[in-house]
Every structure is written in structure tokens, then in C-alpha cells.
Amino acid sequence: MEKITFLLITYILTAGIYAKNMQVCPNCKLSLISEAIQIAQNFDTIEVQKGIYKESNITITKPIHIHGETGAIIDAENKGHIIKIKSDQVIIKNLLLINSGNSDIEEFAAIYLEGVKDCIIENNRINSSTYGIYLSKSHNSRIANNQIQGFAKGEALSGNGIHLWYSENNQLINNEILGHRDGLYFEFSNKLTIRNNKSLQNIRYGMHFMFSHDTIAENNLFDKNITGVAIMYSDKIRVHKNLFLASNNRSSLGILMKEINDSTLSYNTIENSTEGIIIDSSNKNLFLNNTFQKNGIAIKLYGNSRENIFTNNNIQYNFFDMSTNTRESHNLFTHNYWDKYLGYDLDRNNLGDVPYRPVQAFIYWVHKYQELSMLLGSPVVEFLNLAEKAFPSLSPVNLMDKYPRLKRIIDDRS
């Protein structure tokens, strides 16, 4: 990311030598933003004054800066992209963009970047657009402090708040996205920094990775999405200090991991979901200092996932701690705090003297045969759990925490 900072500073210093300012307003000689762009020279600034500008498919093919005054609104009247950027080093700031087109053929966006680099999209508000900000093969750019609100009602004709396709080394900082299909979507996009964003009330995923590697997501809030985050077919992802809260849907999920390897999830809180995390075909990942609380099932771990390490996590106030579909586990659980653990600590080292087995007999069978869930809360469940404690034979043989903590781990998020 140092390269992005260096390039942007170089651009600003260079632009200051040659640039001039141009003004656009409804009663000015230049009353259309597209007209001002046509006559602007490289690195000029176009100041868009207060007013409503009914323009669509505004295309930028040179490095310029467009800066909106408070009350500057561009209304595309549902006709297509609002702004299309086809030049490096473009800056778009302080605009209100509304009503991009909606189509089942084209992916219309409020701001669409195509094959460019070193751009800044900052402090804009976007309302009622299919896609908010869309980067296609666009790199080394900064998307920051934007508010993006969509109108998604179903997945078919809705788009994503911030969408990256084959776009690398981009920074997504302090944006707020709500009401889209996915809040943040990345496909074939590597080396991203995703920090301090809020992704709220999206109808599918708060954030969605597909074949995107070597990325950090930290200090983000995901709230009232159907699924907080789906990480799929991606490696070397760092998910750090995020907050995943539930959706209002009856079946909600905090984190979905599908074929994820060599990644780290640390200091996250996953709370109030039907299922806190699902781990499927994912290997060699580290789960460190996370808190799973107030979920139906805290951790669902499939037998096709191996060599994952769970350590120093708090698993508390969940209906069930874990679910799995296998009698054998090839993952390590150690030094976690489980509030359901009833063991003892004779040597007073704050670690239990007997292992904790987090998979109850009933939930093991529910994982294999979901129709058994109708028995939840019945005396049969309690009977199975008591029988399993006395004669352990149904739950996974080696899925245990040999050194469970007796005290909750203090949340020191350094």
C-alpha cells in the first residue's frame, strides 16, 4: 500500500503545477458536467456547484478531479452508468449520485472504473443505484468515506455496493453500504485492504470473496445481513477485529468458509446468528482470540476440513458449542474457554484437568439428519446428552479441547 500513497502524492504535486479550476452550475456557461469534461485539460479540477444535473454515462478519459459542492446531485434517471472512468488518476469527491440504470444484461453502477489505476473515490453519497462503485480490472485505488444505499429486493436484478473484478491493491476504507445484494464483493481480486467499513442490511452477504487472495479485512461491522461474510476459494485472508451480528432472518450465518486455506481469523466477535461459523473443505487456518456468543450453533466444522487450529477463543452463551458430520477430527482445539465446561482444576493452573468434548450427541446426529431438529428441547435430547456423558460412543472420538480454560479470555485487541 506504500506504492499507492507514493503515487497519489506524486500525482497531487504534479497536478498542482499545471491544473486550473472550472466551475459548473445550472446557470453557468458550463451547465453540464459532461461538457466541462470535454474541454478540461489533464489534472484540471471541475467544481460542481449546488444543483441537480440530469446526466448519465458521463465518461472520463483524462486525469481530472471532480469536486462537488454541498447539494450537487447527479441524477442518471435510470439510464445507465452515472460516471464511467476510463483514465488513470481520476478523483471523484463530494457528489450525490442517484438512479443508475437497472438491467438484467448490463451491470450499471453509480461509478464504474474500467481498466484504470491510481484513482480516488471519496466522500460521495450514492442512492438507488444497482451497483454502487464497480471496479473492473482497476488497481491501486482508494475507495473511502462513501455512503452507498441500494434498493435490492431480490438477488436477480440487484447489484453489490462495492464490486471488484480482477482488481488488485485497492483500499476500501470507512465506507457504509446497505440495501444491496452483497455489501462488498471481490472476485479474482488480490491484495486488498478492507478497513473500518459498515455493511448493513444486505439481502445476501455483508462481504463476499471469490478466488481473491492475500487480503486483510479488519475493524469492519457486519450487521443484519443474511450472512455476515462468505469467504470462498481464497487463500491467505486475514480477518481481524471485525464484528458480525445477526440478520433478522430466521436462518442467519456469521461466517461461511468454503475451500479457504492458510488464513487467520483473530479477535472477531460472532454473535446472535443461527450458526456462528461454517467451515467446509478449509485447511490450515488459525482461529485465534475470537468470541462466539449467543449463537444457535457456534462452530459447524465439516469432516473435510483438516489441520485447523482453534486456540484462545471464547465460546459462550451458545445453544450448542459445535456441530460436525464425522466421528474423526483432524483439527486442534486447545486453550479455549467453553462456558459449558464443568470440569475441575486441581493444580490451579486455570486449565481443566479433563478434556472438554464440545459436540453433544444430539447435535452430531442433527448434522447428519437435519429432520431430527424437530426434537430440539424435548426430553429425548437431555437423555441422549446424559447417556453420552456416561458412555461416550456417539460423539467424535478425538474432537476435544485437552486444555480448556476455566476463565474467559480477556479481550485485548492489540
C-alpha positions as CSV (number, residue, x, y, z in Angstrom):
1,M,0.0,0.0,0.0
2,E,3.0,2.3,0.3
3,K,3.1,2.3,-3.5
4,I,-0.5,3.7,-3.6
5,T,0.4,6.5,-1.2
6,F,3.6,7.4,-3.2
7,L,1.7,7.6,-6.5
8,L,-1.1,9.7,-5.1
9,I,1.3,12.2,-3.5
10,T,3.3,12.4,-6.8
11,Y,0.0,13.0,-8.7
12,I,-1.1,15.8,-6.3
13,L,2.2,17.6,-6.6
14,T,2.3,17.3,-10.4
15,A,-1.3,18.4,-10.7
16,G,-0.7,21.5,-8.7
17,I,1.7,22.9,-11.2
18,Y,-0.5,22.7,-14.3
19,A,-4.1,22.4,-13.1
20,K,-6.8,25.1,-13.3
21,N,-10.3,25.2,-11.8
22,M,-13.5,25.1,-13.8
23,Q,-17.0,25.7,-12.5
24,V,-20.2,24.0,-13.5
25,C,-23.6,25.2,-12.3
26,P,-27.2,25.2,-13.7
27,N,-27.0,28.9,-14.7
28,C,-23.3,29.0,-15.7
29,K,-21.9,29.0,-19.2
30,L,-20.9,25.4,-18.4
31,S,-24.2,23.8,-17.2
32,L,-23.4,20.2,-17.9
33,I,-20.6,18.2,-16.2
34,S,-20.0,16.2,-19.4
35,E,-19.3,19.5,-21.3
36,A,-16.8,20.6,-18.7
37,I,-15.0,17.2,-19.0
38,Q,-14.7,17.6,-22.8
39,I,-12.9,20.9,-22.6
40,A,-10.9,20.2,-19.4
41,Q,-7.1,19.5,-19.7
42,N,-5.2,16.9,-17.8
43,F,-5.3,17.5,-14.0
44,D,-7.9,20.3,-14.1
45,T,-10.4,20.5,-11.3
46,I,-14.1,20.7,-12.2
47,E,-16.1,22.2,-9.3
48,V,-19.7,21.2,-9.4
49,Q,-21.9,23.7,-7.7
50,K,-25.2,23.1,-6.0
51,G,-28.0,21.9,-8.3
52,I,-29.5,18.8,-10.0
53,Y,-27.6,17.6,-13.1
54,K,-29.7,15.1,-15.1
55,E,-26.9,13.3,-16.9
56,S,-25.9,9.7,-17.4
57,N,-23.0,7.8,-18.8
58,I,-20.6,10.7,-18.0
59,T,-17.3,9.3,-19.4
60,I,-13.9,10.5,-18.2
61,T,-11.0,9.7,-20.4
62,K,-8.3,12.0,-18.9
63,P,-6.9,12.5,-15.4
64,I,-9.1,15.2,-13.8
65,H,-10.6,16.0,-10.4
66,I,-14.4,16.4,-10.0
67,H,-15.4,18.0,-6.7
68,G,-19.0,18.6,-5.7
69,E,-20.3,21.4,-3.6
70,T,-22.8,20.6,-0.9
71,G,-26.1,19.9,-2.8
72,A,-24.5,18.9,-6.1
73,I,-26.7,16.0,-7.3
74,I,-26.2,13.9,-10.5
75,D,-29.4,12.1,-11.5
76,A,-29.0,9.5,-14.2
77,E,-32.7,8.9,-14.5
78,N,-32.2,5.1,-14.6
79,K,-30.5,5.3,-18.0
80,G,-27.1,3.6,-17.4
81,H,-23.9,4.2,-15.6
82,I,-23.8,7.6,-13.9
83,I,-20.0,8.2,-14.1
84,K,-17.7,5.9,-16.1
85,I,-13.9,6.3,-15.5
86,K,-11.6,5.2,-18.3
87,S,-8.5,7.1,-17.2
88,D,-5.8,6.8,-14.5
89,Q,-5.5,9.3,-11.7
90,V,-9.1,10.5,-11.6
91,I,-10.5,11.9,-8.3
92,I,-14.3,12.0,-7.6
93,K,-15.3,13.7,-4.4
94,N,-18.4,15.0,-2.6
95,L,-21.1,14.2,-5.1
96,L,-24.6,12.8,-4.5
97,L,-25.3,10.2,-7.3
98,I,-28.7,8.8,-7.8
99,N,-30.7,6.5,-10.1
100,S,-28.3,4.5,-12.2
101,G,-29.8,2.1,-14.8
102,N,-31.2,-1.3,-13.9
103,S,-30.8,-4.2,-16.3
104,D,-30.5,-8.0,-16.4
105,I,-27.9,-7.7,-19.2
106,E,-25.5,-4.9,-18.1
107,E,-24.1,-4.1,-14.6
108,F,-24.9,-0.4,-14.3
109,A,-23.1,1.5,-11.5
110,A,-23.1,4.9,-10.0
111,I,-19.3,5.0,-10.5
112,Y,-17.7,2.4,-12.9
113,L,-13.9,2.2,-13.2
114,E,-12.7,0.2,-16.2
115,G,-9.0,-0.7,-16.8
116,V,-7.6,2.1,-14.7
117,K,-5.3,2.7,-11.7
118,D,-4.4,5.3,-9.1
119,C,-7.9,6.8,-8.7
120,I,-9.6,8.2,-5.6
121,I,-13.4,7.9,-5.0
122,E,-14.1,9.6,-1.7
123,N,-16.8,11.3,0.3
124,N,-19.6,10.5,-2.1
125,R,-23.2,9.5,-1.4
126,I,-24.9,7.0,-3.7
127,N,-28.6,6.2,-3.6
128,S,-30.8,4.0,-5.7
129,S,-28.1,2.6,-8.0
130,T,-27.9,-1.1,-9.0
131,Y,-24.2,-1.2,-8.2
132,G,-22.6,1.5,-6.1
133,I,-18.9,1.5,-7.1
134,Y,-17.7,-1.1,-9.6
135,L,-14.0,-1.7,-10.3
136,S,-13.2,-3.8,-13.4
137,K,-9.5,-4.6,-13.9
138,S,-8.7,-1.4,-11.9
139,H,-5.8,-1.3,-9.5
140,N,-4.0,0.8,-6.8
141,S,-7.0,3.0,-6.0
142,R,-8.7,4.3,-2.8
143,I,-12.4,4.0,-2.2
144,A,-13.1,5.8,1.1
145,N,-15.8,7.5,3.2
146,N,-18.6,6.8,0.7
147,Q,-22.2,6.2,1.8
148,I,-23.9,3.7,-0.6
149,Q,-27.6,2.8,-0.2
150,G,-29.3,0.4,-2.6
151,F,-32.9,-0.8,-3.2
152,A,-32.3,-4.6,-3.5
153,K,-35.4,-6.7,-3.1
154,G,-34.3,-9.9,-4.8
155,E,-31.0,-11.2,-6.0
156,A,-31.7,-11.4,-9.7
157,L,-31.9,-7.7,-10.6
158,S,-29.9,-6.3,-7.7
159,G,-26.2,-5.5,-7.6
160,N,-23.4,-5.0,-5.0
161,G,-22.5,-2.0,-3.0
162,I,-18.7,-2.1,-3.9
163,H,-17.8,-4.7,-6.5
164,L,-14.3,-5.6,-7.6
165,W,-13.5,-7.8,-10.5
166,Y,-9.9,-8.6,-11.4
167,S,-8.8,-5.5,-9.4
168,E,-5.8,-5.6,-7.1
169,N,-4.0,-3.5,-4.5
170,N,-7.1,-1.4,-3.7
171,Q,-8.0,0.2,-0.4
172,L,-11.6,0.2,0.8
173,I,-11.7,2.4,3.9
174,N,-14.6,3.7,6.1
175,N,-17.5,3.2,3.6
176,E,-21.0,2.5,4.7
177,I,-23.1,0.2,2.5
178,L,-26.6,-1.0,2.9
179,G,-29.5,-2.4,1.0
180,H,-27.6,-4.2,-1.8
181,R,-27.3,-7.9,-2.8
182,D,-23.8,-8.1,-1.3
183,G,-22.3,-5.1,0.5
184,L,-18.7,-5.8,-0.6
185,Y,-17.9,-8.3,-3.4
186,F,-14.5,-9.4,-4.6
187,E,-13.8,-11.8,-7.5
188,F,-10.3,-12.5,-8.7
189,S,-9.1,-9.5,-6.7
190,N,-6.0,-9.9,-4.6
191,K,-4.0,-7.8,-2.0
192,L,-6.9,-5.6,-0.8
193,T,-7.1,-3.6,2.4
194,I,-10.7,-3.5,3.8
195,R,-10.9,-1.4,6.9
196,N,-13.5,0.4,9.1
197,N,-16.4,-0.3,6.7
198,K,-20.0,-0.9,7.7
199,S,-22.0,-3.4,5.7
200,L,-25.6,-3.4,6.8
201,Q,-29.0,-5.0,5.8
202,N,-27.8,-6.5,2.6
203,I,-30.0,-9.3,1.3
204,R,-27.3,-11.9,0.8
205,Y,-23.7,-11.3,2.1
206,G,-22.2,-8.4,4.0
207,M,-18.9,-9.3,2.3
208,H,-18.2,-12.0,-0.3
209,F,-14.8,-13.3,-1.5
210,M,-14.5,-15.4,-4.6
211,F,-11.0,-16.5,-5.7
212,S,-9.4,-13.5,-4.0
213,H,-6.2,-13.9,-2.0
214,D,-3.8,-12.2,0.3
215,T,-6.2,-9.7,1.7
216,I,-6.8,-8.1,5.1
217,A,-10.3,-7.2,6.5
218,E,-10.2,-5.5,9.8
219,N,-12.3,-3.3,12.1
220,N,-15.4,-3.8,9.9
221,L,-19.0,-4.1,11.1
222,F,-21.4,-6.6,9.5
223,D,-25.0,-6.3,10.8
224,K,-28.4,-7.6,9.7
225,N,-27.1,-9.3,6.6
226,I,-28.4,-12.8,5.8
227,T,-24.7,-13.9,6.1
228,G,-22.1,-11.7,7.5
229,V,-19.2,-12.8,5.3
230,A,-18.7,-15.6,2.8
231,I,-15.1,-16.4,2.0
232,M,-14.9,-18.9,-0.8
233,Y,-12.0,-20.4,-2.8
234,S,-9.5,-17.9,-1.4
235,D,-6.2,-18.2,0.5
236,K,-4.1,-16.1,2.9
237,I,-7.0,-14.0,4.1
238,R,-6.7,-12.2,7.4
239,V,-10.0,-11.4,9.1
240,H,-9.2,-9.3,12.2
241,K,-11.2,-7.4,14.8
242,N,-14.5,-7.5,13.0
243,L,-18.0,-7.6,14.5
244,F,-20.5,-10.0,12.9
245,L,-24.1,-9.5,14.1
246,A,-27.2,-11.4,13.2
247,S,-29.7,-10.8,10.5
248,N,-33.5,-10.6,11.1
249,N,-33.9,-13.7,9.0
250,R,-34.8,-16.9,10.9
251,S,-31.7,-18.6,9.5
252,S,-28.6,-16.4,9.6
253,L,-24.9,-17.1,9.4
254,G,-22.0,-15.1,10.7
255,I,-19.1,-16.5,8.6
256,L,-19.1,-19.1,5.8
257,M,-15.7,-20.6,4.8
258,K,-15.6,-22.7,1.7
259,E,-12.2,-24.0,0.5
260,I,-10.2,-21.5,2.4
261,N,-6.6,-22.2,3.3
262,D,-3.7,-20.7,5.2
263,S,-5.8,-17.9,6.6
264,T,-6.2,-16.3,10.1
265,L,-9.4,-15.2,11.9
266,S,-8.5,-13.3,15.0
267,Y,-10.2,-11.1,17.6
268,N,-13.5,-11.2,15.8
269,T,-16.9,-11.3,17.6
270,I,-19.6,-13.5,16.0
271,E,-22.9,-13.0,17.8
272,N,-26.6,-13.8,17.6
273,S,-26.6,-15.9,14.4
274,T,-28.3,-19.2,13.8
275,E,-24.9,-20.6,13.0
276,G,-21.8,-18.6,14.0
277,I,-19.3,-20.1,11.5
278,I,-19.4,-22.9,8.9
279,I,-16.0,-24.4,7.9
280,D,-16.2,-26.5,4.8
281,S,-13.2,-28.0,2.9
282,S,-10.9,-25.5,4.6
283,N,-7.4,-26.4,5.8
284,K,-4.5,-25.0,7.8
285,N,-6.4,-22.0,9.2
286,L,-5.8,-20.3,12.5
287,F,-8.8,-19.2,14.7
288,L,-7.3,-17.1,17.5
289,N,-8.9,-15.0,20.2
290,N,-12.4,-14.9,18.7
291,T,-15.6,-14.7,20.6
292,F,-18.5,-16.9,19.6
293,Q,-21.5,-15.9,21.6
294,K,-25.3,-16.1,21.7
295,N,-25.5,-18.3,18.5
296,G,-27.6,-21.3,17.9
297,I,-24.5,-23.4,16.9
298,A,-21.2,-21.5,17.5
299,I,-19.0,-23.6,15.2
300,K,-20.0,-26.1,12.4
301,L,-17.0,-28.0,11.3
302,Y,-17.2,-30.4,8.4
303,G,-15.0,-33.5,8.4
304,N,-13.4,-32.5,5.1
305,S,-11.6,-29.7,6.9
306,R,-8.1,-30.5,8.3
307,E,-5.2,-29.0,10.3
308,N,-7.1,-26.0,11.5
309,I,-6.1,-24.6,14.9
310,F,-8.6,-23.2,17.4
311,T,-6.9,-21.6,20.4
312,N,-7.7,-18.9,23.0
313,N,-11.3,-18.4,21.7
314,N,-14.3,-17.7,23.9
315,I,-17.2,-19.9,23.2
316,Q,-20.1,-18.8,25.4
317,Y,-23.9,-18.4,25.7
318,N,-24.5,-20.6,22.6
319,F,-27.2,-23.1,22.4
320,F,-24.7,-25.7,21.0
321,D,-21.0,-25.2,21.0
322,M,-20.1,-27.3,18.0
323,S,-21.6,-29.5,15.2
324,T,-19.8,-31.9,12.9
325,N,-20.6,-34.7,10.5
326,T,-17.7,-37.0,11.3
327,R,-16.5,-39.3,14.0
328,E,-12.9,-38.3,13.4
329,S,-11.4,-34.9,13.5
330,H,-8.0,-33.8,12.2
331,N,-8.1,-30.3,13.8
332,L,-6.6,-29.0,17.0
333,F,-8.6,-27.4,19.8
334,T,-6.6,-26.1,22.7
335,H,-6.8,-23.5,25.5
336,N,-10.3,-22.2,24.6
337,Y,-12.8,-21.1,27.1
338,W,-16.1,-23.0,26.9
339,D,-18.8,-21.8,29.3
340,K,-20.4,-25.3,29.3
341,Y,-17.3,-27.0,30.6
342,L,-17.9,-28.5,34.1
343,G,-14.5,-29.9,34.8
344,Y,-12.2,-29.2,37.6
345,D,-8.7,-27.7,38.1
346,L,-6.9,-29.4,41.0
347,D,-3.5,-28.0,40.1
348,R,-4.9,-24.4,39.9
349,N,-3.3,-23.5,36.6
350,N,-6.7,-22.2,35.2
351,L,-6.8,-25.1,32.7
352,G,-9.2,-28.0,33.1
353,D,-7.7,-31.3,34.3
354,V,-10.0,-33.3,32.0
355,P,-10.7,-32.6,28.3
356,Y,-13.8,-30.9,27.0
357,R,-15.9,-32.6,24.2
358,P,-17.9,-29.8,22.6
359,V,-20.0,-31.9,20.3
360,Q,-23.1,-33.2,22.0
361,A,-24.6,-36.5,20.8
362,F,-27.8,-34.9,19.7
363,I,-26.3,-32.2,17.5
364,Y,-24.0,-34.8,16.0
365,W,-27.0,-36.7,14.7
366,V,-28.8,-33.5,13.7
367,H,-25.9,-32.6,11.5
368,K,-26.2,-35.9,9.7
369,Y,-30.1,-36.0,9.7
370,Q,-31.5,-32.5,9.9
371,E,-35.1,-33.6,10.3
372,L,-34.2,-34.6,13.9
373,S,-34.0,-30.9,14.7
374,M,-37.8,-31.1,15.5
375,L,-36.8,-32.9,18.7
376,L,-34.9,-29.8,20.0
377,G,-36.0,-29.0,23.5
378,S,-37.6,-32.4,24.1
379,P,-36.6,-34.8,26.9
380,V,-35.0,-37.1,24.3
381,V,-32.2,-34.5,23.8
382,E,-31.4,-34.4,27.5
383,F,-31.5,-38.2,27.7
384,L,-29.0,-38.5,24.8
385,N,-26.6,-36.0,26.3
386,L,-26.6,-37.7,29.7
387,A,-26.1,-41.1,28.1
388,E,-23.2,-39.7,26.1
389,K,-21.5,-38.3,29.2
390,A,-21.8,-41.7,30.9
391,F,-20.9,-43.9,27.9
392,P,-19.1,-41.7,25.2
393,S,-19.6,-43.6,21.9
394,L,-21.7,-41.3,19.6
395,S,-19.8,-38.0,19.5
396,P,-16.5,-37.6,17.6
397,V,-13.7,-39.6,19.3
398,N,-10.9,-37.1,19.1
399,L,-12.7,-33.8,18.7
400,M,-11.8,-32.3,22.1
401,D,-10.1,-29.5,23.8
402,K,-7.5,-31.2,26.0
403,Y,-6.7,-28.0,27.9
404,P,-9.9,-25.9,28.2
405,R,-9.6,-22.7,30.1
406,L,-11.6,-22.1,33.2
407,K,-11.9,-18.4,32.8
408,R,-13.0,-16.2,29.9
409,I,-10.1,-14.8,27.9
410,I,-9.8,-11.0,28.3
411,D,-10.4,-9.3,25.0
412,D,-7.1,-7.5,24.5
413,R,-7.4,-6.4,20.8
414,S,-3.9,-5.1,20.2
